[in-house]
């Protein structure tokens, strides 16, 4: 049962100071600026509602690595009694401003890091009708307020100077002895100050000391997924907390691992090393920056989902082995809750296997002529592919299995089946593809459901389209040769050096000259993987003109160049005749044949489905 509490602010700050209240390590760093801190202090000194804080009692299922609030003098290794789920910004700000003997580390209006001491102007604080915000003042860490040209406006470097200006340092407010000494110096400055101090004591000091913090305390029995869900709902930082961050904190808090290995398990470091190795070997997986940890391509979530698919598949097989014929087996799944409940022992066992499977996936994609991250049709399809590769194991060495996987892969790409919600398809593909290839089961749904229509080919105009990237990869896989660098087919070795990209066969200028507003101009049918140098020769010329220029520049015969053009599934005669209509109609059928061979099934052509020969 959730407990509702209202401890005093002083008690909570005391608990923060000694580490009884700490943060779960997945919490992001404190980041409030000077203006917000001043507004917060005004709120507390007026006893205005602060907003509810939320903590979780430690010692239950949800074991997260903890860390002290920023700026607190907590001894290393201190075990907290509560983890702060909501209220980090407020409590950190209040601790540093009201309880610390060091200046507050914050930022100014330009987001520049600064250090500030916070004071309250006694005369303004006790004045009827005065704005409390104006009474809260912050000064630099040297306690000297400066105006234009750096001139000193106010020097608060001594207690006497603070008292002379009537500026009470707010970090003394919970220290009765220090406050008493400051008071004696202050009132010694004149008889009228006794009345001011009495009002200040009642209006500010007593108010702050009596301030109650609305607090929700979650019991230690609260489930881990519930804790994470609650945290996301109350998190107002604008950045959604991801599963990887939660697991990082969970694994780092695994007491048994720490006891056995003498250190915490670092999921973030494990992933950095894994992603770096994969990316260096296979550019299709993107990159990761070792300093900022910013990454592209294959993500930590992809990796975790693949592990979860393997783990839950194995769990299901174990259930059937132990209870043949029993109903209600555990499901194969990779949803958020499965990741949050992935034991560290299972992760450390499966991660090396899945890493090897991703390396195999990198080689497999290269064999399908998908070499770079930008050319990968579906990043999401990597998740089930790596899981399937893990579960198939040595069966992957069989030629028929690799061919089957290639067929499944291209059906997913060209059928465009991985563009929406994918969790359900992940599960079906892992179970069905493994059963199909390892045990001779029926074809998976991704193959039976996939279809490709001729009209879709005409609409493939964006390089962001999976099928668009897929057709380009199939052209290279089928032996496309560059029109300028003709000694060898396009490959991983020359893709970057030759600046191979998808370029128009009939250039845009040709359509402009012929006053043709033709939507087919941007279709993949009118494009081919060609080098930058070849595209420079093409320029704005008609095909007949640039083909002649290519022959002259290289000193080759027309027949030889026609053979090179033909490797792109193009009838060179239609180019030499500058007949776009004939070129487009002919190449459409050739590309449909290429698609059909990859999917091993008929395409739906205009009017009818044609069987693959």
TORZA-372350 format. One record per atom (N, C-alpha, C): x, y, z. Coordinates in steps of 0.2 Angstrom, whole numbers, plus 5000, padded with zeros to 4 digits. Layout:
// TORZA-372350
XYZ
...
***
This chain:
// TORZA-372350
500449945000
500050005000
500450065000
500350114996
500650174996
500550215002
501150245005
501050285011
501150355009
500650395012
500650475011
500950505017
501450545016
501850575022
501950645021
502150685026
502250755025
502850775030
503450745029
504050765033
504150835032
504550865037
504750935037
505350935032
505350995029
505951005024
506650995027
506651015033
507351005037
507450935038
506950895039
507050825040
507350785034
506950805028
507150775022
507850795020
508050865021
508750885019
509250855023
509050835030
509550795034
509650725031
509050695029
509150635026
509550635020
509450685016
509850685010
510550695011
510750735016
511450755018
511850685020
511450645024
511850585026
511750525022
511350535016
511250475011
510650435013
510250445017
509650405018
509250405012
509150465009
508850475003
509350484997
509350444992
509750454987
509350444980
509650444975
509350444968
509550374965
509050344962
509150284958
509650304952
510150264950
510650294945
510350304939
509750284937
509450304930
509250374930
509150404936
508950474936
509450524932
509250564928
509750614925
509950664930
510550704928
510850744932
510350804933
510450834939
510150894941
510350954937
509851004935
510051054930
509651114930
509451134936
509051194937
509451254937
509251314933
509551374933
509451424939
509851474939
509751524944
509051554945
508751574940
508051604941
507551554944
507651484942
507151444945
507351424952
507951424954
508151414961
507851474965
507951534963
507651594966
506951594967
506551574962
505851564962
505651504967
506051454967
505951394972
505951424979
506551454981
506651484987
506151534990
505851574985
505351614987
504651574988
504551524985
503951474986
504051444993
504651424995
504651395002
504651445007
504951505006
504951555012
504251585013
503751575008
503051595009
502651535010
502851475011
502451415013
501951405008
502151415001
501651404996
501751324994
501251294991
501351224989
501951214984
502251164986
502951144983
502851094977
502351054978
502250994973
502450934977
502150874975
502250814979
502950784976
503350754981
503950714980
503750644981
504150604978
503950524978
504650484979
504550444984
505150404985
504950324985
505450284985
505350214985
505750184991
505450144995
505850115000
506250064997
506950055000
507350004997
507349945000
507649894997
507649825000
507149774997
506749794991
506349754988
506549724982
506049704977
506249684971
506649734966
506449794966
506749844962
507349864965
507949834964
508549854966
508949894961
509049954962
509349994958
510050024961
510550034957
511150064960
510950134962
511150154967
510950224970
511550274970
511450334969
511950384970
511650444974
512150484977
511850534981
511650594977
511250634980
511050694976
511650744975
511650774969
512250814968
512450864973
513050864975
513250914980
513250894987
513050834988
512950814995
513550774997
513750785004
514350755006
514250685009
513950645005
513750575007
514450525006
514550485012
515050445012
514950385006
515450375003
515450314998
515250255001
514750214998
514550155000
513950155005
513750215006
513150225011
512550195007
512150155011
511550125008
510950165010
510550185005
510050225006
509450185009
508950225012
508350195015
507750205010
507850265006
507350285001
507750304994
507450284989
507650314982
507150364980
507450424978
506950484976
506750474968
506150464967
505950454960
505650514957
505350564961
505150624959
505350684964
505650734962
505850784966
506550804966
506950774962
507650784962
507850854961
507550884956
507750954955
507651004961
507050994964
506851034969
507251024976
507350954977
507750944983
508450954983
508750944977
509450964976
509551034976
509151074973
509151144973
509051174981
508651144984
508551164991
509051144996
509351084994
509951064999
510551114997
510651124991
511251164990
511151234992
510551264992
510451334994
510351345001
510051295005
509851295012
510251255017
510651205014
510951165019
511751155018
511951175012
512651165010
513151225012
513751205014
514251265015
514651275009
514351255003
514751274997
514251314992
514451354988
514051384983
513651334979
513051354976
512651314972
512951314965
513051254962
513251254955
512651254951
512551304947
511951314943
512151344936
511651374933
511851414926
511451474926
511651524922
511351584921
510851584915
510551644913
510051644908
510351624901
511051624900
511351604894
511551534894
511351494900
511551424901
512251414902
512551474904
513251464906
513351444913
513751394915
513851374922
514151424926
513751434932
513951484937
513951454944
514251484949
514151464956
513851524960
513351514964
512951564967
512851544975
512851604979
512651594986
511951634986
511451604990
510851634990
510651674997
510451734996
510251775002
509551795002
509351825007
508651855007
508751925010
508451975007
508452045009
507952045015
508152055021
507752055027
507252115026
507452175024
506952235024
506452215019
506552185013
506052175008
505652115011
505952065014
505552005016
505052025021
505152075025
504652095031
504152145028
504352175023
503952235020
503252215018
502752245020
502052225018
501952235010
501752195007
501552205000
502152194995
502752184998
503352174994
503352104990
503652104984
503652034981
504251994984
504051934986
504551894989
505151874984
504951864978
505451854973
506051904973
505851964974
506352024974
506752024980
506551984985
506951984991
507451934991
507351884987
507851824986
508351844981
509051844983
509551874979
510151824979
510451814973
510951774972
511651814970
512151794973
512851834972
513351774970
513851804966
514351754964
514751724970
515151664968
515451624973
515951664977
516151724975
516651764979
516251814983
515551814983
515151854987
515151924986
515351944980
515352014978
514952024972
514352064973
513952084967
514252134963
514252124957
514552174952
513952204947
514052264945
513652304941
514052304934
513852354930
514152374924
514852384924
515252364919
515952364919
516352334925
515952284928
516252244934
516352284940
516052344941
516152384947
515752344953
516052344959
515752314965
515152354967
514552324967
513952354970
513852334977
514052274979
513952254986
514452194987
514752204993
515252164996
514952125002
514952055001
514652015007
515151965009
515751985009
516251935010
516351925018
516051965022
516151955029
515451955032
515351925038
514751925042
514551995043
515052035045
514852105047
514552145040
514852125035
514552155028
513852135027
513752065028
513052035027
512552075031
512752085038
512352115042
512152185041
512752215039
512652295037
512152305031
512152255026
511652265021
511052225022
510952195028
510352155030
510252105025
510752065023
510652005018
510851945022
510351905024
510351845028
510551785023
511151755024
511351695020
510851635021
510551615016
509951565017
510251495019
510951485018
511151415019
511351405027
511151465031
511251455038
510551445041
510051435038
509351445040
509151375045
509451325043
509351265047
509951245052
510351295053
510951295058
510751345063
510451315069
510251365074
510851405077
511351375078
511951405081
512251465077
512351445070
512551495066
512051555065
511451535065
510951585064
510951635070
511051605076
511051645082
511651695082
512251665080
512851715079
512651765074
512351755069
512251805064
511751855066
511251835070
510751875073
511051925078
511551905082
511851945087
512252005083
512551985078
512952035074
512452085071
511952055068
511452095065
511052145069
510852125075
510452175079
510852225083
511552205083
511952255086
512052315082
511852315076
511852375072
511352425073
510952415077
510452475079
509852445082
509552485087
508952465090
508352445086
508252475080
507752465076
507752395073
508352365073
508452295070
508052245074
507952255080
507652205084
506952185081
506552235080
505952225077
505952195070
506452215066
506452185060
506652115060
507152095065
507252025066
506651985068
506352015073
505751975075
505251955070
505152005065
504651995060
504951945055
505651955054
505951905049
505951835052
506051825059
506051765062
505351735061
504851765061
504151745061
503951725054
504151775049
503851775042
504351725038
504951715040
505351675035
505651615039
506051625044
506451575047
505951515050
505451545054
504951495056
504551455051
504451495046
504051465040
504451415037
505051425035
505451375032
505551315036
505751325043
505851265047
505151225048
504651255047
503951225048
503751195041
504051205036
503851185029
503751115029
503251085026
503151015025
503150995018
503450945017
503550925010
503050865008
502550875004
502050825002
502450764999
502350705002
502850645000
502350584999
502450554993
502250484992
502750434993
502650384998
503250334999
502950274996
503250244991
503050184988
503450124992
503050074994
503350024998
503849984994
504349944998
504849904995
504549854990
503949834992
503649774988
503449794981
503449864979
503249884973
503649854967
503349824962
503649794957
504149834953
504649814950
505149854946
504749884940
504349854936
504049884931
503549934933
503249924939
502849984941
503250044943
503850034946
504250084948
504450124942
504650094937
504850124930
504250164927
503650134927
503150164924
502950224928
502950224935
502850284939
503350334938
503950314937
504450364936
504350404930
504150364924
504050404918
503450444918
502950424922
502350474922
502450534926
502950534931
503050594935
503650634932
504050604928
504650634925
504350694921
504550754923
504350814919
504950844915
505550804914
506050834911
506050834904
505550804901
505450804894
505750754890
506250714893
506550654890
506350594892
506050554888
505850484890
506350444893
506350414898
506850364901
506750304897
507350274895
507250214891
507450154895
507350094892
507450034896
508150024897
508550044893
509350034894
509550064900
509350124901
509550164907
509250134913
508650104913
508450074919
508750004920
508949964915
509349904916
510049924918
510349974916
510949994918
511050004926
510550034928
510450044935
510349984939
509849944936
509749884940
510349834940
510649824934
511249774934
511749804939
511849874939
512449894943
512249884950
511649874952
511349864959
511349794961
511549744956
511549674958
512049654963
511849644969
512349634974
512749574973
512449514971
512749454970
513349464965
513249494959
513749504954
514349544957
514149604961
514649644964
515049604969
514749564973
515049524978
515549474975
515349444969
515749394966
516349424962
516249474959
516749504954
517149564957
516849594963
517249644966
517149714963
516649714958
516449784955
515749774953
515449834951
514749834948
514749814941
514249784939
514149774932
513949834928
514349854923
514249914919
513949894912
513249894912
512949884905
513149934900
513249994902
513350044897
514050034894
514550014898
515249994895
515249934891
514849884893
514749824889
514449834883
513949884882
513649894876
514149944872
514549984875
514950024871
515549984867
515749934871
516249884868
515949844862
515349824864
515049784859
514849814852
514549874853
514349914847
514949944844
515449964847
516149984844
516349924839
516449864842
516749814838
516249794832
515649794833
515249774827
515249834822
515249894824
515249954820
515849954816
516449944819
517049944816
517149894810
516849834812
516849774807
516349784801
515749804803
515149814799
514849884799
515049924794
514749994794
513949994794
513649944792
512949934791
512649954798
513049934804
512749944810
512750014813
513050064809
513050134811
513750144815
513650194820
514250204824
514050224831
514550234836
514450254842
515050294845
514850354848
515450404850
515650384857
516250364858
516450344864
516450394870
516450454868
516450504873
515650524875
515350544870
514650564871
514150504872
514350444869
513950384869
513350394864
513350444860
512850454855
512950404850
512350374847
512450314842
511950324837
512150294831
511650284825
511650214824
511150194820
511050134817
510850084823
511150024824
510949974829
510950004836
510449994839
510450034846
510449974852
510550004858
510549964863
509949924864
509349954863
508749924863
508649864858
508849874852
508849824847
509249764850
509849774853
510249714856
509849684862
509549724866
509149694872
508549654869
508249684864
507649644861
507849574858
508449574855
508649514852
508749464858
509049484863
509249444869
508549414872
508149464873
507449444876
507149394871
507149394865
506849354860
507149284861
507749284862
508149214863
507949184869
507949224875
507849204881
507149174882
506649214880
505949184880
505849124876
506149124870
506049064866
506349004869
506949014872
507248954876
506848934882
506548984885
506148974891
505548934889
505248944883
504648914881
504848844879
505348834876
505548764874
505748724880
505948754886
506148714892
505448694895
504948734894
504248724897
504048664894
504048654887
503748604884
504148534885
504848544886
505248484888
505048454895
504948504899
504748484906
504048464907
503648484903
502948474904
502548454897
502748404894
502448384887
501748384887
501448424882
500748424881
500348474886
500748504891
500448554895
500248614892
499748654894
499448714891
499848774895
499648834892
499848894894
500648904895
500948894890
501748894890
501848974891
502448994893
502649064893
502749084886
502649144885
502649174878
503349194876
503449194869
504049224867
503849294866
504349344868
504149414868
504749454869
504749514867
505249564869
505049634870
504449634874
504149694876
504549724882
504349784884
504649824889
504749784895
504249754897
504249714904
504649654903
504749624897
505249564897
505949594898
506149654895
506749674896
506949694903
506449724906
506549754913
506649694918
506349634916
506449574920
506949524917
507349544913
507949504910
508449504916
508549444919
509049434924
509749454922
510149474926
510849484924
511249424922
511049374925
511449304924
511249284916
510549294914
510349274908
510749324903
510749384904
511049434900
511849414899
512149404904
512949384903
513049324900
512549274900
512549214896
512449224889
511949264887
511649264881
512049324876
512249374880
512549424876
513149404871
513549364873
514149344869
513849304863
513349264864
513049224858
512649274853
512349324856
511949364852
512449414848
512949434852
513449474848
513749434842
513949374843
514149334837
513649334832
513049324834
512449324829
512449384825
512549444828
512549514825
513149514820
513649484822
514249484817
514049444811
513749384812
513549344807
513049384802
512549424806
512049464802
512449514798
512949544800
513349594796
513649564790
513849504791
514149464785
513549444780
513049424783
512449414779
512149474775
512149524778
511849584775
512349604769
513049594770
513549614765
513449564759
513249504760
513149454755
512549474751
512049514754
511449544751
511549614748
512249634748
512449694746
512149754749
512049744756
511849804760
512449814765
512849864763
513449874766
513449934771
513049984770
513050044774
512450054778
512450094784
511850104788
511350144784
511550194779
511050234775
510750184770
511050134769
510750084764
510350034767
510250024773
509949974777
509149984776
508749944773
508049954772
507649964779
507749914783
507449914790
507949894795
508049944799
508449934805
508149884810
507449884810
507049844815
507149774813
507249754807
507249684805
507949654807
508449694810
509049664813
508849624819
508349644823
508149614829
507949544828
507449524824
507349454824
507849414820
508249454815
508749414811
509249394816
509549434820
510049414825
509749354830
509149364832
508849314837
508849244833
508549244827
508549184823
509249154822
509749194820
510349174819
510649134825
510549164831
510749144838
510449074839
509749064837
509449004839
509548944834
509748964828
509948914822
510548884823
511048924826
511748904828
512048874821
512348814822
512748784817
512348764810
511648764811
511248754805
511348814800
511548874802
511648924798
512148904792
512648854794
513148844789
512848804783
512248784783
511948744777
511748794772
511848784766
511748834760
510948844760
510548794761
509848794760
509548844765
509848844771
509648884777
509748954775
510348974773
510549044771
510149064765
509949024760
509549044755
508849054758
508549014762
507949024765
507949094769
508449104773
508449174777
508449234772
508849224766
508849274761
508149284759
507749234757
507149244755
506649274760
506649254766
506349284771
506449364772
507149374772
507349444772
507049484767
507149464761
506849504755
506149514755
505749464757
505049464758
504849524763
505249524768
505049574773
505249644770
505749654767
505949714764
505549734758
505449694753
505049714747
504349714748
504049674753
503349674755
503249724760
503749764762
503749824767
503349804773
503549744776
503149724782
503449744789
503949784788
504349804795
504249874796
503749904793
503749984793
503250004799
502849964802
502449984807
502649954814
502149934818
502249904825
502549834823
503149824826
503549764824
503549714830
503349724836
503449674841
503149604840
502549614837
502149554836
502549514830
502749544825
503049514819
503749484822
504049524826
504749494829
504549424831
504049414836
503949354839
503749304834
503249314829
503049264824
503649244820
504049294818
504649274813
505149234817
505349244823
505749204827
505549134828
504849124830
504649054831
504549024824
504249054819
504049024813
504749014808
505149064808
505749054804
506248994807
506248994813
506648944816
506348874815
505748864816
505348804815
505348784807
505348834803
505348824796
506048794793
506548824796
507248814793
507548754797
507448744803
507748694808
507348634808
506648634807
506248574808
505848564802
505848604797
505448584791
504748604792
504648654796
503948674797
503648714791
503048744791
502748784786
503148854785
503048884779
503348944778
503048994783
503549044785
503349094790
502849144786
502449174791
501949224788
502249284784
502849304786
503149354782
503249334775
503349274773
503449254766
502749244763
502249214767
501649204764
501249264763
501349314767
500949374767
501249434762
501949424761
502249474757
502049474749
501949534747
501749534740
502049604737
502149604731
502449664727
502049674721
501849744721
501449764715
501749804710
501649794704
501949834699
501849914700
501249934702
501150004704
501650024709
501749984714
502250004719
502950024717
503149994711
503750014708
503750084706
503250104703
503150174700
503250224706
502950204712
502950254717
503550254722
504050214720
504650204724
505150264722
505050324725
505450384723
505850414729
505750384735
506150414741
506650364743
507250384744
507850344747
507650324754
507150354757
506950324764
506550264764
506350244758
505850184757
506250124757
506050074761
506350014762
506449974755
505849974752
505849934745
506349974740
506350044740
506850084736
507550064737
507750054744
508450034745
508549964743
507949924744
508049854742
508149844735
507849874731
507949864723
508649884722
508849944725
509549964723
510049914725
509949884731
510449824733
510449764729
509849754726
509749694722
510049704715
510049764713
510449784707
511149774708
511449794713
512149784715
512349704716
511849674719
511949604720
511949564714
511649584709
511549554703
512149574698
512649614700
513249624696
513249684693
512849734695
512949804692
513649834691
513849854685
514449884684
514449954683
514849994686
514850064685
515050084678
514750134675
514750154668
515450184666
515850204671
516450234670
517050194673
516950164679
517450114682
517150044680
517450024675
517049964672
517449894673
518049904677
518449844678
518149784682
517749814687
517449764691
516749784693
516349744696
515649764698
515649804704
515149834706
515049874712
515149834718
515549844723
515549804729
515749844735
515749814741
515949854747
516549884746
517049854743
517749884742
517749954738
517349964733
517350024729
516750064730
516250044734
515650084735
515850154737
516250164742
516350234745
516950264741
517450234738
517950264734
517650294728
517150254725
516950284719
516350324720
516150334726
515550374728
514950354724
514750284725
514150254722
513550284725
513050304721
512450324724
511950314719
511250314721
510750304716
510650374712
510750364705
510750424701
510250404695
509950464692
509450464687
509750444680
509450394677
509650374670
509450424665
508850444665
508650504661
508650564666
509150614665
509250664670
508650714670
508550754675
508050794676
508050844670
508650874668
508650914662
508350894656
508350824655
508050794649
507250814649
506950804655
506250814655
506050884654
506550924657
506451004656
506451024649
506950994645
506951014638
506450984634
506150934636
505550904633
504850924635
504950974640
504250994643
503850934646
504150884649
503850834651
503850834659
503250844661
503050844669
502850774670
503350724671
503250654671
503450634678
502950604682
503050584689
503550524689
503650484683
504050424683
504750444683
504950514682
505650534682
505950514689
505650524695
505950504701
505850434703
505550394699
505450324701
506150284701
506150234705
506750194705
506850164699
506350154695
506450124688
506950174684
506950234685
507350284681
508050294685
508250254689
508850264693
509250204693
509950214694
510450154695
510950174699
511350124702
511850144707
512450154702
512650224702
513250244698
513750284702
514350294700
514850334703
514650404702
514950444706
514950524705
515250544698
515850514697
516150534690
515650514684
515350454685
514850434679
514350484679
514050514685
513550554685
513750624682
514350644683
514650704680
514650704672
514750644670
514750634662
514050634660
513650604664
512950604662
512650684662
512750714667
512650784667
511850804666
511750844661
511150864659
510950834652
511450794650
511350764643
510850714642
510650704636
510150654634
510550584634
510250524635
510650464635
511050454629
510850464623
511250454617
511850494617
511850554620
512450604620
512950574625
512650564631
513150544636
513450474635
513050424632
513350364630
513950374625
513850414621
514450434616
514950464619
514850504624
515450534628
515750484632
515450444635
515750384639
516250344634
515950324628
516350284624
517050324622
516950384620
517450424618
518050434623
517750454629
518250464635
518650404637
518350344636
518650284638
518950244632
518750264626
519050224620
518750154620
518150144622
517850074621
517350074616
517150014614
516650004608
515950014611
515450024607
514750034609
514549964611
514749914609
514449844611
514749834618
515349854620
515549844626
515149884631
515049944630
514749994634
513949964635
513649944629
513049914630
512949854635
513549814635
513549764640
513549784647
513949834648
513949864655
513349894657
512949934652
512349964654
511849904655
511849854652
511449794653
511449764660
512049774663
512149744670
511649774675
511349834673
510849874677
510149854675
510049804671
509449784669
509049834665
509449864660
509249914656
509349894649
508949904644
509049894637
509349954634
510049944632
510450004630
510150034624
509749994620
509450024614
508950074615
508550074621
508050124622
508450184624
509050184627
509450244629
509750274623
509950234618
510250264612
509750294608
509150274609
508550304605
508250364609
508450374615
508250424619
507450414620
507250354620
506550344621
506350324628
506150374632
506050364639
505450314640
504950314636
504350274637
504550204636
504950184630
505150114629
505650094635
506050134637
506550124642
506150104648
505650144650
505350134657
504950074657
504550064651
504150004651
504549934651
505149934648
505549884648
505949864654
506149924657
506549914664
506049894669
505449914669
504949904674
504849824674
504849794669
504749724668
505349684671
505949714669
506549684671
506649684679
506449744682
506549754689
506049704693
505449704690
504949654693
505249584693
505549564688
505849494687
506449494693
506749544694
507349544699
506949534706
506449574707
506049564714
505749494714
505549474709
505249404710
505749354711
506349354709
506849304710
507049314717
507049374720
507249384727
506749354732
506149364730
505549344735
505349274733
505549244727
505349174725
504649174725
504349224723
503549224722
503349274717
502749264714
502549304709
502449384711
502549424707
502349494708
501649504705
501349554708
500649574705
500749624700
500749604694
500849654688
500249684686
500249744683
499649774681
499149724677
498649714680
498149664677
498149594679
498749574681
498749504683
499349484687
499349424690
499949404693
500349354689
500949364687
501349324683
501749274687
501749214686
502149164689
502849174687
503249154692
504049164691
504249104687
504549114682
504849054677
505249014681
***
